[in-house]
């Protein structure tokens, strides 16, 4: 019996390496899908714990006072890494101010941490706060805090929604004017219910 030309092409396409690679990709996709499903259980035990270095490091606020993220334990916390020179950060800030106004009555705390050097950017940060009407806590992330939160991704802005018990509920990289605001609202709503 002769193999048709069409069948030969199919056999050549599905080499053992392609079959194994396809199976690995499918298993990874299934694992990711299972791990990202929310079963409705309000337990946050499966979420990664924010390292102590992030919570316990004393940083400097724009007003000169010391700040620690551990001061917000027991509350849903929104942390935003940004810089005055960052175009997407400038586009995102008015939305964060609106979100803060909307969610502070619900008990969500907002902290914006600049990734810039506090000594050389102090006036720029204060001017930025005034220009954009930022009414939530602003300060500077130490290098160690920024690197720990960013986990190798150096682009900013990066936003982190942290549960009441100190776990990373959601991380959002970058800013897109249409996609990011509803994504942030949904993550904050979900964290208030389940976190």
N, C-alpha and C positions, 0 to 999 in steps of 0.2 A: 504494500500500500504506500503510495507516494504522499509525502507531506506537502500540503499546499504552501505557496509562497507567503500567504497571510499568516499561517500558523507558525512558520519559521521565524517571522519578525517578532511574534509574541514570545516565542521561546527565547530568542536572543535578548529581548528587552528584560525579561525576568530572570536575570542571572542570580546565582546564590547570594552574592553580595547585596544586590538590590532587594532581594526578599528579606534578608536579615536586617538591612537598614530600615526598610519599611516597617517591619515588625517592631524594631526598637523605637522608632518615631511614634508608632501607634500606642505602644505601652507608655511612653513618656507623656503623650497627650492625654491618655486615660488617667494616669496618675495625677497630672496637673489638674484635670477636670474634677477629679474626686477631691483633691486637696483644696480646691477653691470653691467647692459647693458649700452653701450654708444650709445646714439641716434644720435651722430654726432653733437649735439649742443655743442658749445664751452663754454657755461656757466659753471662756476665752483661753482655756488651758492649752489648746493646740497652737495658739499664736506665739511668735517668738518674743521673748522678754527683752526689753530695752536694756543694754548693758549698764552696769552701775557707773561706769566712767561717764556715760552720757547724763545720767540723772544726778550724780553727786558732784560733778565738776562745777566749781564756782566760776561764773562768767560775769562780764560787766554789762550792765544795762546802759542804754543811751543816756539815762539821767544820772549815771555815775554810780548807782547802787549795785551791789552784788545780786546776781540771780542764780538760782539752781532750779533745774526742772523738777527735782524732787519736792520743791515747795508746792507743786501742783498735784501731788499724789492724791488719789481719790476722786479726781476729776478727769473728764475727757479732755485731752490736750492736743492742740493743733500746733505743730512746730513747722516753721517755714524757713528754709535756708535760702538766702538771697544775697544780692550785692547791688550797690547804687549804680554801677556801670552796666548792669545786666538789662538788656532791652525787654526780654520776656518778663523779668521781675517787675519792671516798671508798668507793663501792661497788666500784670496780675494783681498788683497792690490795691487798686481801687476795688477789685472784686473781693479781696481779702478783708478790706475795711467793711464792705457790705455784709460779708459773711459774719464777721465779728459782731456787728450790730444785731444781726439776726439770731446768732447762737449764744451770745453771752447771757441772755436771760434764761437759756436752757442749761446753763452751767458749763459751757465749753470755754476753756481758757485758750488764748492765742498768744504765741511767742514767735516773733520774727528774729532770726539770728543771722546777722551779716557774716559772710565768710571773709570779709576784708580785714586788714590789720587795723585794730582799734585805734592805734596811735596816729596813723596817717589818714584815717577816714572819719574821725569823730565829727568834724564839722559837716562833711558830706552826708553822713547818716542823719544828723540832726536836721539838716536842710531837707533831706528826703522825707523825713517824718512830718515836717511842717507842710511841705509841698503837697503831699498825698493825704494829709489829714489822718495819719495812722494813729489810732487810739488804743492799740493793744501794746503789750510789752515788746520793746525792741532792744536788742543787745548784740553782742558779738559772740559767735561760736569760737571756742578754742580750736586749734588745729586738730587736736585729738578727738574732740566731740564731732567736728565736721566730718573727718575721715571715717569715724565709726558709723555715723548715720548714713553717709553716702555709699559705703560699701563698694568703693572702686568706681562709682559713676561720678564723674567730675562736673557734669552739666548742672546748671541751676536755672530756675528755681527747682527745689525739691521740697515736697510737703509730706509730713508724717502725722498720721492721726494715731494717737496713743490712748489706750484704754485706761480706765480708772485704776486698774491693777498693774499698770506699767508695761503693757504689751503692745507691740506694733500691730495696729489694726489694719492700717492701709498706708502705702507709700505711693505718691504720685510724682512722677518726674516731668519736668517741663510745664509749659502753659500753652494751651490753645484756647482762644477766646470763646469758641462755641462749645467745645467738649469738656474743658476742665471745670468750669463753674458747676454744671449739674453733677459731674463726677464727685466733686468735693462735697456738695450738699448731700448726695446719697450716702457717701462714706461717713459723714458726720451724723446723719440720721441713724444709720445702721450702728455706728459706735455708741450712740446714746441708748439705743435699745438693747444691744447685745454686749456692749463693752463696759 
